[in-house]
């Protein structure tokens, strides 16, 4: 949230600690979305109908927050439109389409090819140096992804499902870049307002393609199977909306303001590990030994993002963290140069 009065700058270490905590909360929250959604898809709802339910339910819950920050509609319309179409509608539609064809954990691990794509965007499109920590973390994570999908066997999973997962990865790059871009400009967009309007715009966009009026929503009043037990379909639906969407997006967008897009992106790989473990126990989607090793590498890659020293600026000007973005306005001014988004 903004404050017009100056305030003491938040020390970089404290800002990174806050950002890392929020990124972890976001990753663990996002990680349960596929496990909660797949029983609804198996009950008869289409992937697009489920993702519409997720985005619309979250948008309704965040309407008071959207009203409070309504000024950003006038100040940053392009940012909100891009975040809603890519960071909400694009990511979720591609991901849910993927999990309808391949295991939840595999779909998410393919989606998290996004961090190396994000590093490539920062390095070659923005032409900015990338810290060694995120670069090493992304390389380790990609190795883990290769083990999970077993590329040496020619991708033994459904090809269209893998393609949808890669589409989600590309949209995920937009999520992190736009979340970072909202921190800059003459009128920085409040991260909570960005998330609220992103979900609202995403829900409207999904309405046009999901055609929710054709869905058999009576299935939400029935039962679904998880961990060999029958439970009300409304229970996973509520978890998907409240925890895996509202909490996940709010903490995720704010975390990017305290970290950087590359670091936040690699830490978010934890979501794939959470999804794999929960799908194992709740959906009986077992993975082999090689795939488990790959999941471990993804986990190590997430933490490796926090370990490296910063890279130097092209002008050879030393700064505390070249890939860091400024904290929200309440943190006051910083000496760090932001990553320039699109």
N, C-alpha and C positions, 0 to 999 in steps of 0.2 A: 504494500500500500504506500501511497505517496505521502510525503510530508514536506511542506513548503519551508519549514524552518530547518536550518542546518543541524546536523547531528554528528557526533564523533564517528569516524570511520571504523568499520568493523575490521579487526585484524584478519589478514588473509587466512591464517590457520583456522581461526574461528569460523570464518565464512565457509571454508572448505569442509569443516566438520559438520556444519549445519547442512550444507549441500549434500554431503555424502549420506547423512542420516535420512534426509528426505528422499534421495535417490533410491536408497535401500527399501524404504517404506513403499515407494512407488513400484519398484520391481516386484516385491513380494505381493503387492495388491494386484498388479497386472497379471502376475503368474497364475492366478486362479481363474482367470476369465474363460480360458478354453475348456478347463475341466468343468466349469459350471454350465457352459454353453452347449457342450456336445450332447448331454442327455436331452436337452430341449430340441436339438436338431434331430436326434434319433427318435424323439417322440412325434415328429411329423412337421415341425416348423422348418422352413428353409433357412440356410445360413444368412441370407439377406434380411429375412424377417427377424431373426434373432439379433442381428447387429442393429437393426432399426429399433427393436425393443430396448436394447442396451443404451443406445445413444439418446433415444427419446426419453426414457425413464430418467437418465442422468440430467438431461437438459431441463426437464420439469422440476427436478429437485433443486437445480441451481438457478432457477428463474429469479429468486430474490437477489442473488449475487449479481446476476446479469443486470437487473434494474439498478442496483447500487452503482455499477460501473458503466452505465449506459453511455457516458461521454466518449468512451473509446470507439463506439460505432462511428462517430463523426471524425475522431482523430486518426484512427488506424484501420479503415475499412478493408484495405488490401491485406493487411496482416491477418485479420479475423477470417476473411474469406479463404485465404490460403491454408490457415491452420485448420479450419473446419473441413475443407475438402481433402487435404492430404493427411493431417495429423489425426483426424477423427474418422471421416467417412472412408478414405482410401485405405488406411492401415487396417481398420476393423473389418471392412468388407473383404479385402484380400485374405486376411488371416482366417476369418470364419469360413470362407470358401475353401481355404486350404485344409482346415481341420475336418471338413466334411469328407475329405478324400484320403488324408494321411494322418498318422498319430499326432496328438496335441503337441507332445514334446518335440517331435521332429519339425512340425510346422513352425514352432517358435524359434527353434535353433536355426532354421533357414531364414526366418525373418531377421534374426540378429546377425545376418551378414551386413546389416545396416551400418554398424560402427566402422568397418573398414571403408565402406562407401562414403561415410561421413568424413573420415579422415582424408580421403581422396578429394572430396569437395573443398575442404578447408585448404588443403595443400596446393591443388592444381587450379581450382576455380577462384578461390579467394587469394591464392598466392601468398599464404602465410605459413610460417614454420609450424611444425607440429611437435609437441613435447614427446620425449622418448617414452614416457610412461604409457600414454594412450596408444602410441604406435606399437609398442611391444605387446600390450594387452590385446590389441586388435589382432595382431599376428597369431598369438596363442589361441585366441577365440576362434579364428578362422580354421586353425588346425583342428580344434575340437569339433567344429561344424563338419569338417571333412570326415572325421571319424563317425559322427552321428549318422550322417546320410550315406556313409560307406561308398564314397565316390569311386573307389577301385572296383566296385561291382557294377558300375554303370548306373548308379542311382536306382536302387531296387524298389523305390516307392513310386506311386502314381505320378507321372510326368506333369499332368495338369496341376495336381496339388502342389508339387515343387514350384511350378511357375507362379502360382498364386502366392506362395510363401516369399518368393523373390520380389513380387510386386509389393507385398507388405514391407519388405526391406527398403525398397526405394521410397515408399511413402514415409517410412520411419525417419529417413534422412530429413525430409521436409519438416517433420514434427520437431526435431531437435534444432534445426537451423532457424525455424520460425519462432520457436520458444525463446531462443537467444536474441533474435532480431527485435522482439518486442521490448527488450530492455533499453534500446537505443532510440535515437531520434529526438526531435524537439519535445515531444510529449510521449515519454515511455508508457507503454501499455501495462497496466497492472496485471501480473501473471494470473491472479485468480479470475479477473474479468476475462482475460484471454481464453482461459480454459472453459469458462461458462459459455461464452459466445461461440467458441469453437465447437462445443458439443451441440449447441442450438443449431448452428449452420450445418453441421454434419448430419443432424437428425432430419433437417429439412431436405438436404440433398438425397439422403437415403430414402426418404418417403417417395421420391419420384421413381426410384428403381425397385424398391422392395415391395411396393403396392400392398401395404399392410391391410388394406380393406379386403383383400382376398385371402388373408390368413385365417386359419382355424384356431382362433385364440382360446377356444374352449379347452384346448389341450393344457393350458396353464392351470386349469382346475383339476387336472388329473394327477397321475403318479409317474415318476421317472425312476430309473434304476441307477444307483451309485453304490459301489462297494458291495454288490450283491444284496442291497437293501432297497426297498421301495420307500420313497419319500415324496412329499408334495412338490410338484413342479415349480410352485411359487418360491420355494426355498432357494434353489440354485439361481432362479431368476433375480431374486432380491439381492443375493450375494454379488451376482454379476453387475448389477446396476450400482449398488451403494459402495461396495468395497473395490471391485475390480474396474470401476469406471470413475465414479465421483472422487473417491479418495486417491485413486491411482493418478488421475489426470492433474488434480490440484497439487499434489506433492511433486509430481514429475515436472510440471512446468516451473514451479518455484525452484526446484533443485538445479535446473539449468542456469538460472540467474546467479547461483552461488558457485557453481563449478564452471565448466565450459561444455559446449556441445560434444566434443570428442570424449572427454572424461565421463560425462553423464551417460553418453551412449554406450560406452564399454561397460560401465557399472551396471547398466540396465540389462546386460546379458544374464544377470542373476534371475531375471524373469523366466528365462528358458529352463533353468535348473529347477526352479520352483514348479513350473508347469509339468516338467517331466516326472518329478517325484509325486506330485498330487495325482497326475493321471495314472501313474503306476498303482497307487493305493486305492484310488476311487474309481478308476475306469478299467483296471486290469490291462493297461497298455504297457507291457513289459519290454524293456530294451536289453540287448545283448551286452556282453562284457566290453566289447570295443566301443559301443555307443555310450556306456557308462564312463569309460575313460575319456571319451570326447566331452561329455558333460562336465567332468572334472576340469578339463582344460579350459572350457568356457568359464567356469568359476574362477580358475586361477587368472585367466585373462582379465576378468573384471577387477580383481584386486591389483594386478600389475599396472593398471591404469593410474593407480595412486602412488606408484613407487618411483617414477622417473623424475629427473631434473628437467626444468623447462628448457626449451630450445631458445636460441638467440634470435632477435629480430633481424630482418634483412639489413637494416641500417646499422647493425652491430650495437644497438642500444640495449643495454641490459635492463630487463624488467623482471619483477618477481615471478610472473607466470604468463608466458606469451599466449597461451591458449585460454586464459581465464577471461570471463566476462564480468562486468561490474555487478555489484550487489544491487538489490532493489533500492529505490530512492531513500528509504529509511536508513540505509547503511551509510549515507553520506557519500562524499566524493572519494574516489580511490585513485591510485597512481597507475593502476593496471590498464593496459589498452585492450578494448574489447575485440572479440572476434567479429568480423563484419559478415553478417548474414545476407541473404538475398533481399 
